[in-house]
């Protein structure tokens, strides 16, 4: 079944932890979605899955575990939307580099984008590990 190895790893880490319970809930929710609805998971998707009203510290901690640890359930990307409403997918590395440096260059023109944070929408996709059966 989809995501079984991920759920097993989470349970081995300590399924009694509220954050790990939230991780399991998020993984189960995404696994239950039709495959075409798993292509671009936003914070709104995870808010719904968690039964929350907004992104909070627990949800951010769960998403961090699921996307940056050896659990590796999700890959993170960004969608940059420029002033012409053109969309550019950006990698996690480019997203983290922009956040670290405070600078982001337009993918097409190479010009620095002021207030780029307002123009980048982070999103997640299930990792290869998530989809492996």
BELVEN-V139502 format. One record per backbone hydrogen bond with DSSP energy under -0.5 kcal/mol. CO is the residue of the C=O (numbers start at 1). NH is the residue of the N-H. E is the energy in kcal/mol with one decimal. If there is no record, write none. Layout:
CO_NH_E + CO_NH_E
This chain:
1_4_-1.7 + 3_7_-2.5 + 4_8_-2.5 + 5_9_-2.3 + 6_10_-2.3 + 7_11_-2.3 + 8_12_-2.2 + 9_13_-1.4 + 10_14_-0.7 + 11_14_-0.7 + 11_15_-1.2 + 14_17_-2.0 + 17_21_-2.4 + 18_22_-2.0 + 19_23_-2.3 + 20_24_-2.3 + 21_25_-2.2 + 22_26_-2.5 + 23_27_-2.6 + 24_28_-2.8 + 25_29_-2.3 + 26_30_-2.5 + 27_31_-2.6 + 28_32_-1.5 + 29_33_-0.7 + 30_33_-1.1 + 34_37_-2.0 + 35_38_-1.3 + 38_126_-0.8 + 40_42_-0.6 + 41_124_-3.0 + 42_46_-1.7 + 43_47_-2.6 + 44_48_-2.1 + 45_49_-2.3 + 46_50_-2.2 + 47_51_-0.8 + 47_52_-2.4 + 48_51_-0.9 + 56_60_-2.4 + 57_61_-2.3 + 58_62_-2.5 + 59_63_-2.6 + 60_64_-2.1 + 61_65_-2.3 + 62_66_-2.5 + 63_67_-1.4 + 64_68_-2.5 + 64_69_-0.5 + 65_69_-1.1 + 66_73_-1.9 + 66_74_-2.2 + 69_72_-0.9 + 73_127_-3.0 + 75_125_-2.3 + 77_123_-2.4 + 78_80_-0.6 + 78_90_-3.3 + 79_121_-2.4 + 80_82_-0.6 + 80_88_-2.5 + 82_85_-2.3 + 86_82_-2.4 + 88_80_-3.2 + 90_78_-2.4 + 91_95_-2.4 + 92_96_-3.0 + 93_97_-2.5 + 94_98_-2.3 + 95_99_-2.2 + 96_100_-2.5 + 97_101_-2.9 + 98_102_-2.4 + 104_113_-3.0 + 106_110_-2.1 + 111_106_-3.5 + 112_114_-0.6 + 113_116_-0.9 + 115_118_-1.4 + 116_119_-1.8 + 116_120_-0.6 + 117_120_-0.7 + 119_81_-2.7 + 119_121_-0.5 + 120_122_-0.6 + 121_79_-1.9 + 123_77_-2.9 + 124_41_-3.2 + 125_75_-3.1 + 127_131_-1.6 + 128_132_-1.2 + 130_3_-1.4 + 132_3_-0.7
